[in-house]
Amino acid sequence: MAIGLGSALSAVLSQGFLSGLPGLNILLFEPMSVTFVILLVMVIAFLSGTLPAQRAAKQNPIESLRYE
């Protein structure tokens, strides 16, 4: 959705008072860059959820409740 909105905004802005500049792209989205960022965020989110859960699963629940 953001890529579509950004591309539309770029087209509108480049047709305005900036139309005299040839090849102007206000916002430029490279598909590989967007894909890389999405995959990187997915890996970070997976690790930040999985690693603490794995550590908590190894603990004894009775000991954990006593500590609190």
PQR file with spaces between the fields and no chain letter, atoms N, CA, C, O and H, PARSE charges and radii, in Angstrom:
ATOM       1  N    MET     1       0.830   -1.183    0.000 -0.4000 1.5000
ATOM       2  CA   MET     1       0.000    0.000    0.000 -0.0000 2.0000
ATOM       3  C    MET     1       0.883    1.258    0.000  0.5500 1.7000
ATOM       4  O    MET     1       0.600    2.232   -0.698 -0.5500 1.4000
ATOM       5  N    ALA     2       1.948    1.213    0.791 -0.4000 1.5000
ATOM       6  CA   ALA     2       2.847    2.365    0.864 -0.0000 2.0000
ATOM       7  C    ALA     2       3.572    2.592   -0.459  0.5500 1.7000
ATOM       8  O    ALA     2       3.798    3.733   -0.861 -0.5500 1.4000
ATOM       9  H    ALA     2       2.178    0.422    1.358  0.4000 1.0000
ATOM      10  N    ILE     3       3.934    1.504   -1.132 -0.4000 1.5000
ATOM      11  CA   ILE     3       4.623    1.637   -2.418 -0.0000 2.0000
ATOM      12  C    ILE     3       3.688    2.264   -3.443  0.5500 1.7000
ATOM      13  O    ILE     3       4.099    3.133   -4.211 -0.5500 1.4000
ATOM      14  H    ILE     3       3.750    0.577   -0.805  0.4000 1.0000
ATOM      15  N    GLY     4       2.444    1.829   -3.456 -0.4000 1.5000
ATOM      16  CA   GLY     4       1.467    2.399   -4.393 -0.0000 2.0000
ATOM      17  C    GLY     4       1.210    3.865   -4.118  0.5500 1.7000
ATOM      18  O    GLY     4       1.165    4.672   -5.047 -0.5500 1.4000
ATOM      19  H    GLY     4       2.110    1.123   -2.831  0.4000 1.0000
ATOM      20  N    LEU     5       1.040    4.223   -2.845 -0.4000 1.5000
ATOM      21  CA   LEU     5       0.816    5.622   -2.475 -0.0000 2.0000
ATOM      22  C    LEU     5       2.049    6.470   -2.790  0.5500 1.7000
ATOM      23  O    LEU     5       1.926    7.590   -3.286 -0.5500 1.4000
ATOM      24  H    LEU     5       1.076    3.567   -2.090  0.4000 1.0000
ATOM      25  N    GLY     6       3.228    5.938   -2.503 -0.4000 1.5000
ATOM      26  CA   GLY     6       4.455    6.678   -2.795 -0.0000 2.0000
ATOM      27  C    GLY     6       4.667    6.889   -4.281  0.5500 1.7000
ATOM      28  O    GLY     6       5.110    7.958   -4.702 -0.5500 1.4000
ATOM      29  H    GLY     6       3.328    5.028   -2.100  0.4000 1.0000
ATOM      30  N    SER     7       4.358    5.888   -5.070 -0.4000 1.5000
ATOM      31  CA   SER     7       4.498    6.024   -6.523 -0.0000 2.0000
ATOM      32  C    SER     7       3.511    7.037   -7.080  0.5500 1.7000
ATOM      33  O    SER     7       3.861    7.831   -7.954 -0.5500 1.4000
ATOM      34  H    SER     7       3.998    5.020   -4.728  0.4000 1.0000
ATOM      35  N    ALA     8       2.271    7.015   -6.577 -0.4000 1.5000
ATOM      36  CA   ALA     8       1.274    7.995   -7.014 -0.0000 2.0000
ATOM      37  C    ALA     8       1.682    9.403   -6.603  0.5500 1.7000
ATOM      38  O    ALA     8       1.543   10.342   -7.387 -0.5500 1.4000
ATOM      39  H    ALA     8       1.987    6.370   -5.867  0.4000 1.0000
ATOM      40  N    LEU     9       2.180    9.555   -5.394 -0.4000 1.5000
ATOM      41  CA   LEU     9       2.635   10.859   -4.915 -0.0000 2.0000
ATOM      42  C    LEU     9       3.811   11.357   -5.746  0.5500 1.7000
ATOM      43  O    LEU     9       3.885   12.543   -6.069 -0.5500 1.4000
ATOM      44  H    LEU     9       2.293    8.791   -4.758  0.4000 1.0000
ATOM      45  N    SER    10       4.722   10.470   -6.092 -0.4000 1.5000
ATOM      46  CA   SER    10       5.861   10.841   -6.920 -0.0000 2.0000
ATOM      47  C    SER    10       5.400   11.330   -8.291  0.5500 1.7000
ATOM      48  O    SER    10       5.923   12.314   -8.814 -0.5500 1.4000
ATOM      49  H    SER    10       4.662    9.507   -5.830  0.4000 1.0000
ATOM      50  N    ALA    11       4.417   10.636   -8.869 -0.4000 1.5000
ATOM      51  CA   ALA    11       3.911   11.042  -10.184 -0.0000 2.0000
ATOM      52  C    ALA    11       3.243   12.410  -10.120  0.5500 1.7000
ATOM      53  O    ALA    11       3.431   13.232  -11.017 -0.5500 1.4000
ATOM      54  H    ALA    11       3.992    9.837   -8.444  0.4000 1.0000
ATOM      55  N    VAL    12       2.474   12.659   -9.081 -0.4000 1.5000
ATOM      56  CA   VAL    12       1.787   13.949   -8.940 -0.0000 2.0000
ATOM      57  C    VAL    12       2.796   15.071   -8.717  0.5500 1.7000
ATOM      58  O    VAL    12       2.692   16.127   -9.341 -0.5500 1.4000
ATOM      59  H    VAL    12       2.321   11.992   -8.353  0.4000 1.0000
ATOM      60  N    LEU    13       3.757   14.856   -7.845 -0.4000 1.5000
ATOM      61  CA   LEU    13       4.744   15.904   -7.557 -0.0000 2.0000
ATOM      62  C    LEU    13       5.646   16.193   -8.752  0.5500 1.7000
ATOM      63  O    LEU    13       6.032   17.341   -8.975 -0.5500 1.4000
ATOM      64  H    LEU    13       3.841   13.998   -7.338  0.4000 1.0000
ATOM      65  N    SER    14       5.980   15.171   -9.514 -0.4000 1.5000
ATOM      66  CA   SER    14       6.877   15.403  -10.650 -0.0000 2.0000
ATOM      67  C    SER    14       6.156   16.071  -11.820  0.5500 1.7000
ATOM      68  O    SER    14       6.810   16.576  -12.733 -0.5500 1.4000
ATOM      69  H    SER    14       5.667   14.238   -9.333  0.4000 1.0000
ATOM      70  N    GLN    15       4.829   16.084  -11.811 -0.4000 1.5000
ATOM      71  CA   GLN    15       4.080   16.774  -12.864 -0.0000 2.0000
ATOM      72  C    GLN    15       3.766   18.217  -12.480  0.5500 1.7000
ATOM      73  O    GLN    15       3.260   18.976  -13.306 -0.5500 1.4000
ATOM      74  H    GLN    15       4.297   15.674  -11.070  0.4000 1.0000
ATOM      75  N    GLY    16       4.055   18.602  -11.258 -0.4000 1.5000
ATOM      76  CA   GLY    16       3.786   19.962  -10.784 -0.0000 2.0000
ATOM      77  C    GLY    16       4.896   20.915  -11.206  0.5500 1.7000
ATOM      78  O    GLY    16       5.368   20.877  -12.342 -0.5500 1.4000
ATOM      79  H    GLY    16       4.466   17.986  -10.586  0.4000 1.0000
ATOM      80  N    PHE    17       5.300   21.764  -10.280 -0.4000 1.5000
ATOM      81  CA   PHE    17       6.321   22.771  -10.593 -0.0000 2.0000
ATOM      82  C    PHE    17       7.699   22.160  -10.805  0.5500 1.7000
ATOM      83  O    PHE    17       8.615   22.853  -11.248 -0.5500 1.4000
ATOM      84  H    PHE    17       4.917   21.796   -9.357  0.4000 1.0000
ATOM      85  N    LEU    18       7.863   20.886  -10.502 -0.4000 1.5000
ATOM      86  CA   LEU    18       9.142   20.206  -10.714 -0.0000 2.0000
ATOM      87  C    LEU    18       9.203   19.495  -12.065  0.5500 1.7000
ATOM      88  O    LEU    18      10.141   18.742  -12.327 -0.5500 1.4000
ATOM      89  H    LEU    18       7.119   20.323  -10.142  0.4000 1.0000
ATOM      90  N    SER    19       8.218   19.725  -12.913 -0.4000 1.5000
ATOM      91  CA   SER    19       8.152   18.999  -14.182 -0.0000 2.0000
ATOM      92  C    SER    19       9.288   19.368  -15.143  0.5500 1.7000
ATOM      93  O    SER    19       9.536   18.631  -16.097 -0.5500 1.4000
ATOM      94  H    SER    19       7.456   20.336  -12.700  0.4000 1.0000
ATOM      95  N    GLY    20       9.973   20.470  -14.919 -0.4000 1.5000
ATOM      96  CA   GLY    20      11.070   20.880  -15.790 -0.0000 2.0000
ATOM      97  C    GLY    20      12.337   20.057  -15.588  0.5500 1.7000
ATOM      98  O    GLY    20      13.254   20.126  -16.408 -0.5500 1.4000
ATOM      99  H    GLY    20       9.771   21.069  -14.144  0.4000 1.0000
ATOM     100  N    LEU    21      12.401   19.297  -14.537 -0.4000 1.5000
ATOM     101  CA   LEU    21      13.581   18.473  -14.261 -0.0000 2.0000
ATOM     102  C    LEU    21      13.398   17.099  -14.895  0.5500 1.7000
ATOM     103  O    LEU    21      12.529   16.341  -14.465 -0.5500 1.4000
ATOM     104  H    LEU    21      11.657   19.240  -13.872  0.4000 1.0000
ATOM     105  N    PRO    22      14.200   16.756  -15.913 -0.5600 1.5000
ATOM     106  CA   PRO    22      14.014   15.467  -16.590  0.2800 2.0000
ATOM     107  C    PRO    22      14.443   14.294  -15.704  0.5500 1.7000
ATOM     108  O    PRO    22      15.457   14.366  -15.009 -0.5500 1.4000
ATOM     109  N    GLY    23      13.671   13.234  -15.739 -0.4000 1.5000
ATOM     110  CA   GLY    23      14.009   12.019  -15.014 -0.0000 2.0000
ATOM     111  C    GLY    23      13.864   12.117  -13.517  0.5500 1.7000
ATOM     112  O    GLY    23      14.453   11.317  -12.790 -0.5500 1.4000
ATOM     113  H    GLY    23      12.847   13.176  -16.303  0.4000 1.0000
ATOM     114  N    LEU    24      13.095   13.076  -13.032 -0.4000 1.5000
ATOM     115  CA   LEU    24      12.937   13.270  -11.595 -0.0000 2.0000
ATOM     116  C    LEU    24      12.012   12.208  -11.011  0.5500 1.7000
ATOM     117  O    LEU    24      10.902   11.997  -11.500 -0.5500 1.4000
ATOM     118  H    LEU    24      12.616   13.726  -13.622  0.4000 1.0000
ATOM     119  N    ASN    25      12.474   11.562   -9.986 -0.4000 1.5000
ATOM     120  CA   ASN    25      11.656   10.633   -9.204 -0.0000 2.0000
ATOM     121  C    ASN    25      11.732   11.096   -7.760  0.5500 1.7000
ATOM     122  O    ASN    25      12.788   11.017   -7.133 -0.5500 1.4000
ATOM     123  H    ASN    25      13.375   11.734   -9.589  0.4000 1.0000
ATOM     124  N    ILE    26      10.616   11.577   -7.230 -0.4000 1.5000
ATOM     125  CA   ILE    26      10.598   12.047   -5.847 -0.0000 2.0000
ATOM     126  C    ILE    26      10.815   10.863   -4.903  0.5500 1.7000
ATOM     127  O    ILE    26      11.670   10.912   -4.018 -0.5500 1.4000
ATOM     128  H    ILE    26       9.758   11.641   -7.740  0.4000 1.0000
ATOM     129  N    LEU    27      10.046    9.817   -5.097 -0.4000 1.5000
ATOM     130  CA   LEU    27      10.168    8.595   -4.312 -0.0000 2.0000
ATOM     131  C    LEU    27      10.431    7.450   -5.272  0.5500 1.7000
ATOM     132  O    LEU    27       9.681    7.252   -6.228 -0.5500 1.4000
ATOM     133  H    LEU    27       9.352    9.777   -5.816  0.4000 1.0000
ATOM     134  N    LEU    28      11.474    6.708   -5.029 -0.4000 1.5000
ATOM     135  CA   LEU    28      11.819    5.600   -5.907 -0.0000 2.0000
ATOM     136  C    LEU    28      11.937    4.326   -5.069  0.5500 1.7000
ATOM     137  O    LEU    28      12.718    4.264   -4.119 -0.5500 1.4000
ATOM     138  H    LEU    28      12.083    6.869   -4.253  0.4000 1.0000
ATOM     139  N    PHE    29      11.158    3.322   -5.432 -0.4000 1.5000
ATOM     140  CA   PHE    29      11.159    2.059   -4.704 -0.0000 2.0000
ATOM     141  C    PHE    29      11.751    0.973   -5.587  0.5500 1.7000
ATOM     142  O    PHE    29      11.216    0.658   -6.649 -0.5500 1.4000
ATOM     143  H    PHE    29      10.524    3.372   -6.204  0.4000 1.0000
ATOM     144  N    GLU    30      12.840    0.418   -5.142 -0.4000 1.5000
ATOM     145  CA   GLU    30      13.449   -0.712   -5.830 -0.0000 2.0000
ATOM     146  C    GLU    30      12.822   -1.987   -5.261  0.5500 1.7000
ATOM     147  O    GLU    30      12.819   -2.173   -4.044 -0.5500 1.4000
ATOM     148  H    GLU    30      13.275    0.674   -4.279  0.4000 1.0000
ATOM     149  N    PRO    31      12.294   -2.863   -6.111 -0.5600 1.5000
ATOM     150  CA   PRO    31      11.645   -4.079   -5.595  0.2800 2.0000
ATOM     151  C    PRO    31      12.572   -4.953   -4.754  0.5500 1.7000
ATOM     152  O    PRO    31      12.134   -5.528   -3.758 -0.5500 1.4000
ATOM     153  N    MET    32      13.826   -5.062   -5.131 -0.4000 1.5000
ATOM     154  CA   MET    32      14.756   -5.883   -4.352 -0.0000 2.0000
ATOM     155  C    MET    32      15.032   -5.282   -2.979  0.5500 1.7000
ATOM     156  O    MET    32      15.153   -6.011   -1.995 -0.5500 1.4000
ATOM     157  H    MET    32      14.182   -4.594   -5.940  0.4000 1.0000
ATOM     158  N    SER    33      15.133   -3.967   -2.910 -0.4000 1.5000
ATOM     159  CA   SER    33      15.370   -3.312   -1.625 -0.0000 2.0000
ATOM     160  C    SER    33      14.182   -3.499   -0.691  0.5500 1.7000
ATOM     161  O    SER    33      14.350   -3.787    0.494 -0.5500 1.4000
ATOM     162  H    SER    33      15.035   -3.375   -3.710  0.4000 1.0000
ATOM     163  N    VAL    34      12.988   -3.335   -1.232 -0.4000 1.5000
ATOM     164  CA   VAL    34      11.782   -3.501   -0.420 -0.0000 2.0000
ATOM     165  C    VAL    34      11.667   -4.945    0.057  0.5500 1.7000
ATOM     166  O    VAL    34      11.331   -5.186    1.216 -0.5500 1.4000
ATOM     167  H    VAL    34      12.851   -3.101   -2.194  0.4000 1.0000
ATOM     168  N    THR    35      11.941   -5.903   -0.816 -0.4000 1.5000
ATOM     169  CA   THR    35      11.890   -7.312   -0.450 -0.0000 2.0000
ATOM     170  C    THR    35      12.918   -7.640    0.622  0.5500 1.7000
ATOM     171  O    THR    35      12.621   -8.374    1.565 -0.5500 1.4000
ATOM     172  H    THR    35      12.215   -5.707   -1.758  0.4000 1.0000
ATOM     173  N    PHE    36      14.126   -7.102    0.483 -0.4000 1.5000
ATOM     174  CA   PHE    36      15.170   -7.340    1.476 -0.0000 2.0000
ATOM     175  C    PHE    36      14.774   -6.784    2.840  0.5500 1.7000
ATOM     176  O    PHE    36      14.969   -7.453    3.855 -0.5500 1.4000
ATOM     177  H    PHE    36      14.367   -6.506   -0.283  0.4000 1.0000
ATOM     178  N    VAL    37      14.233   -5.597    2.882 -0.4000 1.5000
ATOM     179  CA   VAL    37      13.838   -4.983    4.154 -0.0000 2.0000
ATOM     180  C    VAL    37      12.713   -5.788    4.802  0.5500 1.7000
ATOM     181  O    VAL    37      12.734   -6.015    6.012 -0.5500 1.4000
ATOM     182  H    VAL    37      14.074   -5.054    2.057  0.4000 1.0000
ATOM     183  N    ILE    38      11.734   -6.220    4.013 -0.4000 1.5000
ATOM     184  CA   ILE    38      10.632   -7.013    4.555 -0.0000 2.0000
ATOM     185  C    ILE    38      11.153   -8.328    5.131  0.5500 1.7000
ATOM     186  O    ILE    38      10.756   -8.725    6.226 -0.5500 1.4000
ATOM     187  H    ILE    38      11.716   -6.035    3.030  0.4000 1.0000
ATOM     188  N    LEU    39      12.033   -8.999    4.404 -0.4000 1.5000
ATOM     189  CA   LEU    39      12.592  -10.259    4.899 -0.0000 2.0000
ATOM     190  C    LEU    39      13.452  -10.057    6.145  0.5500 1.7000
ATOM     191  O    LEU    39      13.415  -10.878    7.062 -0.5500 1.4000
ATOM     192  H    LEU    39      12.356   -8.677    3.514  0.4000 1.0000
ATOM     193  N    LEU    40      14.214   -8.986    6.185 -0.4000 1.5000
ATOM     194  CA   LEU    40      15.039   -8.692    7.354 -0.0000 2.0000
ATOM     195  C    LEU    40      14.173   -8.451    8.591  0.5500 1.7000
ATOM     196  O    LEU    40      14.483   -8.949    9.673 -0.5500 1.4000
ATOM     197  H    LEU    40      14.244   -8.319    5.440  0.4000 1.0000
ATOM     198  N    VAL    41      13.103   -7.698    8.435 -0.4000 1.5000
ATOM     199  CA   VAL    41      12.197   -7.435    9.555 -0.0000 2.0000
ATOM     200  C    VAL    41      11.523   -8.729   10.010  0.5500 1.7000
ATOM     201  O    VAL    41      11.334   -8.940   11.208 -0.5500 1.4000
ATOM     202  H    VAL    41      12.852   -7.293    7.556  0.4000 1.0000
ATOM     203  N    MET    42      11.163   -9.590    9.068 -0.4000 1.5000
ATOM     204  CA   MET    42      10.545  -10.861    9.429 -0.0000 2.0000
ATOM     205  C    MET    42      11.509  -11.751   10.222  0.5500 1.7000
ATOM     206  O    MET    42      11.100  -12.395   11.188 -0.5500 1.4000
ATOM     207  H    MET    42      11.317   -9.419    8.095  0.4000 1.0000
ATOM     208  N    VAL    43      12.777  -11.788    9.823 -0.4000 1.5000
ATOM     209  CA   VAL    43      13.767  -12.598   10.537 -0.0000 2.0000
ATOM     210  C    VAL    43      13.992  -12.048   11.945  0.5500 1.7000
ATOM     211  O    VAL    43      14.063  -12.816   12.905 -0.5500 1.4000
ATOM     212  H    VAL    43      13.108  -11.264    9.038  0.4000 1.0000
ATOM     213  N    ILE    44      14.103  -10.738   12.075 -0.4000 1.5000
ATOM     214  CA   ILE    44      14.306  -10.127   13.391 -0.0000 2.0000
ATOM     215  C    ILE    44      13.105  -10.385   14.292  0.5500 1.7000
ATOM     216  O    ILE    44      13.275  -10.701   15.469 -0.5500 1.4000
ATOM     217  H    ILE    44      14.046  -10.114   11.296  0.4000 1.0000
ATOM     218  N    ALA    45      11.891  -10.255   13.755 -0.4000 1.5000
ATOM     219  CA   ALA    45      10.687  -10.507   14.549 -0.0000 2.0000
ATOM     220  C    ALA    45      10.603  -11.970   14.967  0.5500 1.7000
ATOM     221  O    ALA    45      10.219  -12.274   16.097 -0.5500 1.4000
ATOM     222  H    ALA    45      11.752   -9.998   12.799  0.4000 1.0000
ATOM     223  N    PHE    46      10.960  -12.871   14.065 -0.4000 1.5000
ATOM     224  CA   PHE    46      10.942  -14.299   14.397 -0.0000 2.0000
ATOM     225  C    PHE    46      11.919  -14.609   15.518  0.5500 1.7000
ATOM     226  O    PHE    46      11.574  -15.309   16.470 -0.5500 1.4000
ATOM     227  H    PHE    46      11.272  -12.624   13.148  0.4000 1.0000
ATOM     228  N    LEU    47      13.126  -14.095   15.409 -0.4000 1.5000
ATOM     229  CA   LEU    47      14.137  -14.358   16.430 -0.0000 2.0000
ATOM     230  C    LEU    47      13.779  -13.715   17.764  0.5500 1.7000
ATOM     231  O    LEU    47      14.003  -14.316   18.815 -0.5500 1.4000
ATOM     232  H    LEU    47      13.406  -13.527   14.635  0.4000 1.0000
ATOM     233  N    SER    48      13.234  -12.517   17.740 -0.4000 1.5000
ATOM     234  CA   SER    48      12.905  -11.842   18.994 -0.0000 2.0000
ATOM     235  C    SER    48      11.720  -12.494   19.695  0.5500 1.7000
ATOM     236  O    SER    48      11.541  -12.303   20.898 -0.5500 1.4000
ATOM     237  H    SER    48      13.053  -12.029   16.886  0.4000 1.0000
ATOM     238  N    GLY    49      10.911  -13.255   18.976 -0.4000 1.5000
ATOM     239  CA   GLY    49       9.832  -13.993   19.614 -0.0000 2.0000
ATOM     240  C    GLY    49      10.215  -15.404   19.983  0.5500 1.7000
ATOM     241  O    GLY    49       9.758  -15.921   21.003 -0.5500 1.4000
ATOM     242  H    GLY    49      11.056  -13.410   17.999  0.4000 1.0000
ATOM     243  N    THR    50      11.040  -16.034   19.180 -0.4000 1.5000
ATOM     244  CA   THR    50      11.377  -17.435   19.377 -0.0000 2.0000
ATOM     245  C    THR    50      12.431  -17.646   20.460  0.5500 1.7000
ATOM     246  O    THR    50      12.287  -18.548   21.285 -0.5500 1.4000
ATOM     247  H    THR    50      11.411  -15.613   18.353  0.4000 1.0000
ATOM     248  N    LEU    51      13.467  -16.849   20.476 -0.4000 1.5000
ATOM     249  CA   LEU    51      14.558  -17.069   21.426 -0.0000 2.0000
ATOM     250  C    LEU    51      14.113  -16.944   22.885  0.5500 1.7000
ATOM     251  O    LEU    51      14.443  -17.825   23.679 -0.5500 1.4000
ATOM     252  H    LEU    51      13.584  -16.116   19.806  0.4000 1.0000
ATOM     253  N    PRO    52      13.387  -15.904   23.276 -0.5600 1.5000
ATOM     254  CA   PRO    52      12.924  -15.853   24.676  0.2800 2.0000
ATOM     255  C    PRO    52      11.922  -16.972   25.008  0.5500 1.7000
ATOM     256  O    PRO    52      11.917  -17.490   26.124 -0.5500 1.4000
ATOM     257  N    ALA    53      11.082  -17.338   24.040 -0.4000 1.5000
ATOM     258  CA   ALA    53      10.121  -18.413   24.286 -0.0000 2.0000
ATOM     259  C    ALA    53      10.834  -19.741   24.476  0.5500 1.7000
ATOM     260  O    ALA    53      10.436  -20.542   25.322 -0.5500 1.4000
ATOM     261  H    ALA    53      11.086  -16.917   23.133  0.4000 1.0000
ATOM     262  N    GLN    54      11.869  -19.982   23.712 -0.4000 1.5000
ATOM     263  CA   GLN    54      12.633  -21.222   23.848 -0.0000 2.0000
ATOM     264  C    GLN    54      13.321  -21.275   25.209  0.5500 1.7000
ATOM     265  O    GLN    54      13.358  -22.324   25.851 -0.5500 1.4000
ATOM     266  H    GLN    54      12.193  -19.332   23.024  0.4000 1.0000
ATOM     267  N    ARG    55      13.859  -20.148   25.643 -0.4000 1.5000
ATOM     268  CA   ARG    55      14.518  -20.098   26.948 -0.0000 2.0000
ATOM     269  C    ARG    55      13.502  -20.309   28.074  0.5500 1.7000
ATOM     270  O    ARG    55      13.795  -20.998   29.051 -0.5500 1.4000
ATOM     271  H    ARG    55      13.828  -19.295   25.121  0.4000 1.0000
ATOM     272  N    ALA    56      12.322  -19.725   27.943 -0.4000 1.5000
ATOM     273  CA   ALA    56      11.292  -19.875   28.968 -0.0000 2.0000
ATOM     274  C    ALA    56      10.750  -21.296   29.007  0.5500 1.7000
ATOM     275  O    ALA    56      10.382  -21.784   30.075 -0.5500 1.4000
ATOM     276  H    ALA    56      12.083  -19.165   27.149  0.4000 1.0000
ATOM     277  N    ALA    57      10.695  -21.964   27.864 -0.4000 1.5000
ATOM     278  CA   ALA    57      10.179  -23.329   27.822 -0.0000 2.0000
ATOM     279  C    ALA    57      11.104  -24.305   28.531  0.5500 1.7000
ATOM     280  O    ALA    57      10.652  -25.357   28.983 -0.5500 1.4000
ATOM     281  H    ALA    57      10.994  -21.567   26.997  0.4000 1.0000
ATOM     282  N    LYS    58      12.370  -23.987   28.638 -0.4000 1.5000
ATOM     283  CA   LYS    58      13.340  -24.874   29.288 -0.0000 2.0000
ATOM     284  C    LYS    58      13.305  -24.744   30.812  0.5500 1.7000
ATOM     285  O    LYS    58      13.844  -25.599   31.514 -0.5500 1.4000
ATOM     286  H    LYS    58      12.737  -23.133   28.271  0.4000 1.0000
ATOM     287  N    GLN    59      12.686  -23.699   31.325 -0.4000 1.5000
ATOM     288  CA   GLN    59      12.675  -23.478   32.773 -0.0000 2.0000
ATOM     289  C    GLN    59      11.562  -24.274   33.446  0.5500 1.7000
ATOM     290  O    GLN    59      10.550  -24.610   32.832 -0.5500 1.4000
ATOM     291  H    GLN    59      12.248  -23.004   30.755  0.4000 1.0000
ATOM     292  N    ASN    60      11.778  -24.557   34.701 -0.4000 1.5000
ATOM     293  CA   ASN    60      10.785  -25.244   35.511 -0.0000 2.0000
ATOM     294  C    ASN    60       9.702  -24.232   35.913  0.5500 1.7000
ATOM     295  O    ASN    60      10.025  -23.201   36.504 -0.5500 1.4000
ATOM     296  H    ASN    60      12.600  -24.284   35.200  0.4000 1.0000
ATOM     297  N    PRO    61       8.424  -24.502   35.606 -0.5600 1.5000
ATOM     298  CA   PRO    61       7.387  -23.527   35.911  0.2800 2.0000
ATOM     299  C    PRO    61       7.216  -23.262   37.400  0.5500 1.7000
ATOM     300  O    PRO    61       6.909  -22.137   37.793 -0.5500 1.4000
ATOM     301  N    ILE    62       7.407  -24.268   38.223 -0.4000 1.5000
ATOM     302  CA   ILE    62       7.260  -24.083   39.671 -0.0000 2.0000
ATOM     303  C    ILE    62       8.318  -23.113   40.189  0.5500 1.7000
ATOM     304  O    ILE    62       8.020  -22.235   40.999 -0.5500 1.4000
ATOM     305  H    ILE    62       7.656  -25.182   37.903  0.4000 1.0000
ATOM     306  N    GLU    63       9.551  -23.273   39.721 -0.4000 1.5000
ATOM     307  CA   GLU    63      10.631  -22.374   40.140 -0.0000 2.0000
ATOM     308  C    GLU    63      10.371  -20.947   39.650  0.5500 1.7000
ATOM     309  O    GLU    63      10.641  -19.980   40.362 -0.5500 1.4000
ATOM     310  H    GLU    63       9.794  -23.986   39.063  0.4000 1.0000
ATOM     311  N    SER    64       9.859  -20.830   38.459 -0.4000 1.5000
ATOM     312  CA   SER    64       9.580  -19.501   37.924 -0.0000 2.0000
ATOM     313  C    SER    64       8.491  -18.809   38.718  0.5500 1.7000
ATOM     314  O    SER    64       8.581  -17.607   38.967 -0.5500 1.4000
ATOM     315  H    SER    64       9.640  -21.615   37.881  0.4000 1.0000
ATOM     316  N    LEU    65       7.462  -19.543   39.121 -0.4000 1.5000
ATOM     317  CA   LEU    65       6.381  -18.952   39.918 -0.0000 2.0000
ATOM     318  C    LEU    65       6.852  -18.594   41.315  0.5500 1.7000
ATOM     319  O    LEU    65       6.399  -17.600   41.883 -0.5500 1.4000
ATOM     320  H    LEU    65       7.389  -20.519   38.918  0.4000 1.0000
ATOM     321  N    ARG    66       7.736  -19.371   41.869 -0.4000 1.5000
ATOM     322  CA   ARG    66       8.269  -19.055   43.194 -0.0000 2.0000
ATOM     323  C    ARG    66       9.112  -17.789   43.177  0.5500 1.7000
ATOM     324  O    ARG    66       9.111  -17.011   44.131 -0.5500 1.4000
ATOM     325  H    ARG    66       8.103  -20.179   41.409  0.4000 1.0000
ATOM     326  N    TYR    67       9.821  -17.598   42.091 -0.4000 1.5000
ATOM     327  CA   TYR    67      10.684  -16.424   41.969 -0.0000 2.0000
ATOM     328  C    TYR    67       9.862  -15.146   41.949  0.5500 1.7000
ATOM     329  O    TYR    67      10.262  -14.145   42.543 -0.5500 1.4000
ATOM     330  H    TYR    67       9.822  -18.230   41.316  0.4000 1.0000
ATOM     331  N    GLU    68       8.734  -15.166   41.283 -0.4000 1.5000
ATOM     332  CA   GLU    68       7.879  -13.977   41.172 -0.0000 2.0000
ATOM     333  C    GLU    68       7.231  -13.778   42.503  0.5500 1.7000
ATOM     334  O    GLU    68       6.455  -12.838   42.678 -0.5500 1.4000
ATOM     335  H    GLU    68       8.409  -15.979   40.800  0.4000 1.0000
